[in-house]
Amino acid sequence: MAPRAVVFDLDYTLAVVSRDRSTLLSEASESAGIPVGFSREEYGAAHQRAHSHETRGPIFADLLEEEEAGEALAEAYRNAIADSLEPVEGVESLIGDLRQRYAVGLLTNGPVVAQRDKLRTLGWEGLFDAAVITGELEAGKPHPRAFEAILGALEISPEEAVYVGDSVEADVTGASEIGMTVVQVLYPGGPDPDPRADAHLDREDLVRDLPDLVAQFD
């Protein structure tokens, strides 16, 4: 079935941080004056377990065992990420070009405030036809409900959508299992190519090559 929509992941697909997340967490800890007794990996695991949150506050609160400190650290970490967040060069033009032919959506895991703040920082609040943040839902990627939410917002079936993302677990697994065509985005240090993806594309070639690749799925 010919594609009618393209759905993107956000983090590490369309936007990247210029410094590693462990450094950002350390900077947030120092800025907030809150010692962090857990690793970035422990935070990442807690983040994956928690989807329906407005902010990262409850995640940090569980790790710190203190609610007020959790909210303060969440704000400091959000600010640190915003200061280092950069779009993949040319993405705005790419999405504008794709919207001339397809509906374009965004599906991103994470707390509502954090992910909406990223869109605000990037100036992307009106860039997509629909944007779904899993913190607004009962389940995040790779759960089918997350993908059903963006498909419903775009009013299309899975077979009519091409999904573009980097994570094997969240993106490739979830999108392929629901029946979407999948393009896995690759970059140095990122996940290895997964055979369940219908195509693989280096992130540095995303803007140049994605429109022609999507057209080949017609």
N, C-alpha and C positions, 0 to 999 in steps of 0.2 A: 504494500500500500504506500502511495506517495506521501512523503512527510507534509504535514500542515503546520508543524510547530517545532521549535528548537528550545530545549530547556537546559539551562546552565546551572552547575554548581557555582559557588562564589569563591571560597577560600582555596588558594593555590591553583585555581582554574582561571578566574578572571582578575583576581587581585592577590597580591603577595605582600608580606611584611619584609622590610629591608633588613631587619635584624632577627635573630632566632628567638623563638618563643621563651626559651629559658632565660635569656638575657632580659627580655621584656618583663617577665614575671619578677626577676630580681630587682629591676628598676622600679616596678610598681610597689614591691615590698618596701624598698627604701623610701620611696615617695610618701607612702601611707604611714610609715613608721611602724609597720607590722611585720615582725619576724615570721618567715615562712619555714615551717618544719616539714614540708613535703616537697617532692620533686615535681618537675614539669610533667613527667610521665604519670605520676600519681594523680595530678590534676587532670591530665588528659583522659585517664580511665574514668574518673568521677564525672567528667564532662560528658563522656559517651553514655553513661548510665542515666543522665538527667536530661530530659528534653523539655518538659513543660514548665519553664521558668521565665519570668520577666527579665531577670538579670542573672549574672554569675554569682550573685551574693549567696544564695543558698548552697551552691556548690562549694564555695570557699568556706562558708560557715561550717559545713559538715567536716571539712578537712581541718579547720582551725578550732572547731568545737566552740565557736563564739559567733553569734549572729551579727552583732554590730561590727566586729572586725571583718567579717565576711563581706558585708556591703561596702565598707571602706576600701578593702582590697580590690573588690570588683570594679569600683569606679576608677581606681588608680590604674588597674590593668587595662581597662577599656580606653583610658586616655593614652596609655603607652602604645597600644596597638594603633590607635588613630594617628598618632604622630609618625608612625613608621609604615603606614598602609600606602601601597602604591598600586595603581591599576596596571594590568598588562598593556603595554603600549599599543594603541590603536583599537582597543576593545570597544570604545564608544561608537566609532565608525563601523566596526564589524556588526554590532547589534543594530545600528540604524539601517545598514544595508540589508541585513536578514529580515528586518521587520517590513521591508517592502514586498517580501514574498511569503513570509511565514509569521505566525504568532510566536513571540519570544517570551519565555518565562524564566524565572529564577527559583530554585529550590535549595535552601541552605539550612544545614543543621546549626543549632545554637540558641541561646537565650534571646528573647525578643529585643530587648534594649540594645544589647551588644551588636546584633546583626543589623538592626535598623540604623544604629549609629554608624556602622561601616558604610551603609548605603548613603547616608547623609554626608559623611566625610568625603566620599567619592563623588558626590553630586549625581547619584544614580537613582534617586527616588522615583523619577518618572521615566527611567530608561526602558523598563520592561512592560509588557502587556499585563503581566501578573507576577507577583513575587510572594512566595510562601516561606515563612520561617518556622522551623519545626517546634520552636518554643511556644508557638501558638496552638500546637496540636497535642494529641495524646501520645503520639509516637513519632520518632524521627527516622531519617534514613538509616538503615535500608528497609524499614518496615513498609509494606505496601501502602499503608494509609498516608504516608508522607507523599508518595508519588501520586496517589489518587487525588490528593488535595490540589496539587498543581495542575494535573490533567483536568480536574473538574473546573478549576478557575479559568482554564483556557478553552474548555468545552471541546475536548478532543479525546480520542481513544488512545491507549498505549501504542497501538500499531501505527498511529499517525504522527508519533513524536520521536525526535532524535534527542537523546540525552547526552550532555557533554560534561564530564567530570573526571577528577583525578583519582579518587579513593577507590581501591578495589572493594573494600567491605561496604562502604556507604553508598557509593555511586554505581560501580559496575554490577555488583551483586544485586542491589535493589532494583535498578532500572532494567537489567536483563531479565530478572525473574518475573517482572510484571509485564514484559513483552515489548518494551521500548527498544529501539535501535540505539546502540551505545557507542560513543566515541570516547575512548580513554585518553586523557591528557597526560603526557609524560614530561618530566623535567629532571635535571640532575638531582640525585638524592631522593627522588620520589619513588612511589611504588613501581614494581616491575610490570611490564605489559601483561595483561590478563587475557587468556584465550577466549573468555566469554564476551569480550568487547568485539563489536563488529568492525571497528577500525581503531587505530592508534595514531595520535598526532602529537608531535612535540609542541610544547607550549609556545616556543618562540616562532612556530609556524602557524599558530592558531588563526591569527587575523588574516594571513595570506591564503591559507588553504582550506579553512572550514567551509566557506560557501560552496566551493566546487565539490567538496566531499559530501556535503548534505545533498546536493543536487544529484549525485550519483546514486543515492538511495531511492530516487523516483522510480 
